[in-house]
Each structure stands twice: as structure tokens, then as C-alpha cells.
């Protein structure tokens, strides 16, 4: 019975992936035909074939800028994860701190990051630091809020059972609260993963020496729209790869949770 169910799930997954790929191919074909039929200049909308040629011809340039953006995003993402976990645990263990700082965390998200990002460039210069700070700020909130919500929604019956087994608060936290909150934690992690590359690019748009955002800015000013699209595609691929990696880790960690993506 379980084997049949696994086969059905695998077949459904393959079918879904095939439909997704087929949809993307159809869109690209329509785009490829649309440009010459309506005589659209390449500096306005290049064809997918032109973008692919530009990627192949400037792969060294794109790789150098990609590595810079990936470094900024990965460092900021890792710092955001550590800070989010520490602050979530602190707010979970201390109700007074939670009452004081939780509204401030929520209120901080009402400030658009694009309005304060120029200040970070002014304060920290044009190196990696301001981009890392922007990535941390954009990724911190979804991870922190999701993990804290998961901790606060732990089944009280499980906690009482641990107490009847003479478990101390640390043991309850490690063996009950944190494992129960992991699904929420990974949900926030996946949301933050879609933000981190974009956050690094936003920082580079506002001022940088290298990176995909800086490359986009230069290419737009020189009307090299095909290069801009090439950078956009790489940004999307980086986000998708990071999201896939987190989903893979989630399946390994939450092997006991049915239906984990």
C-alpha cells in the first residue's frame, strides 16, 4: 500500500515538473516569435536567443559578478539565520521581552528597505558590508517570526508529558519545543531564501563596485538590455537553487513529517 502511494506521489511529481517545463518552453517560444514579428528593437526587448548568446559570450564577466552577489547573499543569509534563532528563543523563553520587543519587530517591517538602504551605503561604503546588512534585515523577520510562532504553538500536552517524565526546561526546549517548531522554521527559511539574492541586488543597485545589481545598472545605462536580462535570469536561478537546497535539507531533517516539500 505504501509502495503504491510512493509511486503515485512520484508520478504526480514528475507530471508536475513536466508541465512546468513545458509551460516555460511555450513562453520562450512565443517570446522568440513575438520579437521579430512585431519588429521590436533589441534595446527594448531582446529575444531569448539573443540573451542566451550574451550569456555565452560574457560568461566570465557574469560569473565574476555572480560570485560577488552570491557571497553577499550567503553571508547575510547565514547571519540572519543565527540571529533569528537566538532572538526567537530569547523571546520565547522570556514573556516580558516578548511583550516589549515583538511589536517593535513587527513595526520595523513597515519601513521599506529601499528607503534606508542608501544610508547603509553612506555609513559603510561601497564594499560588501552594506549589502550584507541589507540581506540580514530582509531575511531576519520571516525566519524569526515563523520560528517564534512555531515555538509558541507547541502542543501543551507534549510539554506536560515531558514534565511528568521529570524533564528540565532545557530538555523540554531541545527535545520538544524546537523539534515541534521546525516546520514553521523551514517555512520562514524558504521565504527568506527568495529574499536574500534580491536584497543583495538591491544593495548593489544603490552603490557597489561589483555584483549583478551593479552589472544591471551599468547595462541599463548603456542600453545593453540583453545583458540586463542575462543578469536577471542568473538572479532567478540563484534564488531557485537556494530554495531547492533548503527544501532538500527540510526533507532530510523532517523525514518524519508527511508532505514536507
HUZI-V551285 format. One line per field, one symbol per residue. ss: DSSP state (h for helix, s for strand, l for the rest). phi: phi as a letter, one per 20 degrees, with the letter a starting at -180 (. if undefined). psi: psi as a letter, one per 20 degrees, with the letter a starting at -180 (. if undefined). A space follows every 10 residues. Layout:
# HUZI-V551285
ss: ???
phi: ???
psi: ???
This chain:
# HUZI-V551285
ss: lhhhhhhhhh hhhhhhhhhh hhhhhhhhhh hhhhhhhlll lllllllhhh hhhhhhhlhh hhhhhhhhhh hhhhhhhhhh hhhhhhhhhh hhhlhhhhhh hhhhhhhhll llhhhhhhhh hhhhlllhhh hhhhhhhhhh hhhhhhhhhh hhlllhhhhh hhhhllllhh hhhhhhhhhh hhhhhhhhhh hhhhhhhhhh hhhhhhllll lhhhhhhhhh hlllhhhhhh hhhhhhhhhh hhhhhhhhhh hhhlllllll l
phi: .fffffffff ffffffffff ffffffffff fffffffele fffdbffgff fffffffdff ffffffffff ffffffffff ffffffffff ffecfgfffe efffffffee efffedgfff fffdndefgf ffffffffef ffffffffff ffdffgffff ffffemfegf ffffecffgf efgfffffff ffffefffff ffffgeraeb pfffffffff femeffffff ffffffffff ffffffffff fffefeefnf e
psi: ghghgggghg ghgggggghg ghgggggggg ghhgghgjlp qhigoqqhhh gghhghhkhg ghgghghggh ggggghgggh gggggghghg hhhogghghg hghhgghhii ophhhihhhh hggiajbhgh hggggghhhg ghgggggggg hijpohhhgh ghhhjkprhg hgggiggghh ihghghghgh ghhihgghgg hghhhiorhr rhghgggghg hjkmhhhghg hgghgghggg ggghgghghg hgglhiopjp .
